[in-house]
Amino acid sequence: MRTVFLNGEFMPADEARISPLDRGFIFGDGVYEVIPAYGRRLFRLAEHLERLRHSLEGVRMASPYSTERWSEILQELIERHPEDDQSLYLQVTRGVAKRDHAFPKDTQPTVFAMTSKLLPIAEDIRRDGIKAVTLEDIRWEYCNLKTIALLPNILLRQQALDEGAAEAVLVRDGEITEGAASNIFIVLDGTLITPPKGPRLLPGITRDLILELSERSGVICREATLTAGDLKRAQEIWLTSSTREILPVTELDGRPVGNGKPGVLWTRLITLYQDYKRDYSKISLAKPLG
């Protein structure tokens, strides 16, 4: 039985209890983070906690813990499980209150965290890539906040799955925003491009790391608005997230991307990414996490 963290206590998952009056259950009133751990070290923890703070501020909630206390809790949760590589899910809701749209006063937030085994990218995906489809972005106007109200994302992802694809690439007002559960990059005429940050897309931790690694290694990269036409002309398309890392899209809307195989630049960046992960996991836990 896996251990979870709930409102200040570590406990077996089957003993965890949350009130049906919790606003996360009633309204989807809460935020979350997903943080990978490699070699039992939480990956880019400082960046993830900063994004959590941004999401909490965006929905007008205070963080229940300091950065230092978050680090202690989450690292202890990782240590309570046997796997070296784990995916940690963390959720904060506004807490238990009478059902009313108005913010309740003096409620305690509900804090929940759990981990699961983190599996590497499947070999067939590395070899063949994934299929994706473009769909109209039906989500709200604050996609830069990582909230638990994910029904639009779920509907879009399921539509992609129903069409035989692994992910949906979202389009709003003619512009590419991101995937249903990922950020997007394209390679166009030798340049790596991703949409700029803003309210239409989540500020991805993996997204930012890819830009950092590209700049360090001399890859030409930039942030720019992308259109459906750019996707059609792209030599490579990638989808990125914290747990799925960098996925090469080799078929979009039934048409091959480039030569229909993972591209040269993807091969270079995924190697740099794996090297970075290995170096990161070797850093002593006695040093600051981040």
Summary of the structure (lengths in Angstrom):
residues: 290
radius of gyration: 19.5
end to end distance: 29.2
largest distance: 58.2
contacts: 913
relative contact order: 0.15
helix: 31%
strand: 31%
